């Protein structure tokens, strides 16, 4: 997963606690996204993405990299939370599958489907 920065109360925060200034945050995020899109073009076996309410699959910054073509929802018996299982047609031509807790998350870990 990439180390994108987000701004909160005038400070930049990243998952890996990387020191990033406000001035460089946007350019750094765009460079990280460019590297991810380069990797996406190679049809990787695993990829992390985000699912929006309109079934678009995007990067952290919102660039569309696919579309949900099938969706199954079920309730987790242990916690009662909702889980969505998705099949995604990527803009790279590959098909991916993944699941995520749509009650609390938009991040889905995708795995390339076998041909």
N, C-alpha and C positions, 0 to 999 in steps of 0.2 A: 504494500500500500504506500502511496506517495506521501510526502511530507508537506502537503499544502499548508499555507499559512492563512489564518483568518484574523481579522481585526476586531478587537473588542475593547472599548473604552480607551482608544488611542494606543493600544499595544498589539503586537502581533504574536499569536500563539500558533504552535505547530504540534502535531502528535509526538514528534521526537524531541521536543524542546530545543529546536534549532534556533539560534539567535538570528533574527531577521528584522531589519529596520522597516519602518513604515514606507520609506521611499522605495525600497527594493521589493516589497512584498508582491505587488501585482506582476512585475516583470518575472520574478522568480516563479510564481504560480503558472504563468503562461509557458515558461520554459519547461516546467515539470509536466504540464499538459501536453506539450509538443512531444516530449519523450514518450509519454503514455500512448499518444496517438500513433507514433512510429511503431511502438510495440504492438498495438492493436492491429495494425495493418498486416502483421506477420501471422495472424490467427493463433495467438497464444493458447496454451492448454487451460490456463487459469487467468482470471482477470476480475478485478473489483470494479463495480460500476454502481450507478444509482438509478432507481426506478421512480418515475414521476407518476402523478395521478392519471395522466393521459396516456400511460403505457409507453412513454419514450424511455429509452435507456441512455444515460448520459455520463459524462465525466463529472468530476467535482465542480468544474467551472460551467457545466451545462451544455457542452458540445454533444450533440446526439451521435451515438455510436451504434444504435440498434433500436429495435422495436419489439415489445412483448407480443408474441403471436399466439401463445397459449398460457392460460392462467388457471391454477387450481388453488382454492383456499381451503384450509382446514384449521381446526382448533387444536392447540397443543393440550393434550390431556392432563399434563402436569400443572401447567400454569394457567390454562384457559385462554392464552393469548392467540392471536391470529397469525398463521404462517401462510405465506404465498409461495407456491412453486411455479416457476416461470420457465417458458421456453422463449428464447430470444433469437431473432434473426439479426445478425450483426451487419453493419455497413461494410465489414471486411469480407462478407460472403459466407462466413461460418455460422453454424447454429450452436447455441449455448444453452445450458440448463443451470438453474440455481434456485435457491430458496432463501427467504428472508422473513424476519418478523415484522410484517407490515404494520403492526400496531405501534411499534416503537422505532422503526428504522426504515431507511430507504436504500441502504447499502446492501447490495447483493453480490455474493461471491459466485462468479460464473465459471462453469467448466465446459470445455468444448465437447459437444456431443459426438459420439462415434458415428462414422459414416454408415 
